């Protein structure tokens, strides 16, 4: 059969954005989320809590400035999100 059966997701799709002061626990909280994490690491400190993550964590970009420029973040997301599994 040429058609693919659709499978219901176990969990509803969720997109989260965390905003707060430095040191307030945003990254630590994010590591407790289920599923894949795409870290937009503006302060370059997510690696400090990486061992706490239960699932896979992906970096937006290895280029530091890509993580702080909203236009660049949007462009990277638009180019890489479709079919990424994130």
C-alpha positions in Angstrom: 0.0 0.0 0.0 1.4 3.4 -1.0 -0.2 5.4 1.9 1.5 5.7 5.3 -0.7 5.2 8.3 -0.6 8.2 10.7 0.4 7.5 14.3 -0.9 9.5 17.2 1.8 11.2 19.2 2.1 10.0 22.8 2.5 13.6 24.0 1.0 16.8 22.4 3.6 19.0 20.6 5.0 21.7 22.8 7.3 24.6 22.2 8.8 26.4 25.2 10.7 29.6 25.6 12.3 30.4 28.9 13.2 34.0 29.9 14.8 35.1 33.2 17.7 36.7 34.9 21.2 35.0 34.7 21.4 32.2 37.3 17.6 32.0 37.9 17.5 28.3 36.8 16.3 28.5 33.2 18.7 25.9 31.8 18.4 23.6 34.8 14.6 23.7 34.3 14.9 23.0 30.6 17.0 19.9 31.2 14.1 18.3 32.9 11.9 18.5 29.8 11.0 15.2 28.0 12.2 14.7 24.4 14.7 16.6 22.4 16.0 20.0 23.4 17.3 22.6 21.0 19.3 25.0 23.1 19.6 28.6 21.9 22.5 29.3 24.2 22.8 33.0 24.4 25.1 33.1 27.5 27.1 30.0 26.4 26.5 28.2 29.7 24.1 25.4 28.8 27.0 22.9 28.9 27.2 23.5 32.6 23.9 21.6 33.0 24.1 19.3 30.0 24.7 16.2 32.2 21.3 16.8 33.8 19.4 16.4 30.5 17.4 13.2 30.2 17.3 13.2 26.4 19.3 14.5 23.5 20.3 18.2 23.4 21.1 20.0 20.1 22.9 23.3 19.8 21.4 26.0 17.5 24.8 26.9 16.2 28.5 26.6 17.1 28.9 30.3 16.2 28.4 32.3 19.3 26.8 35.3 17.6 24.1 33.1 16.0 22.7 32.5 19.5 22.2 36.2 20.3 20.9 37.7 17.1 17.1 37.2 16.8 17.1 37.5 13.0 19.8 34.9 12.8 18.1 32.6 15.2 14.9 32.8 13.2 16.8 32.1 9.9 18.5 29.1 11.4 15.2 27.7 12.8 13.4 28.3 9.5 16.2 26.5 7.6 16.7 23.5 9.9 13.4 22.8 11.8 11.4 21.1 9.0 11.8 17.4 9.3 14.5 17.8 12.0 12.6 15.8 14.6 13.2 18.7 17.1 
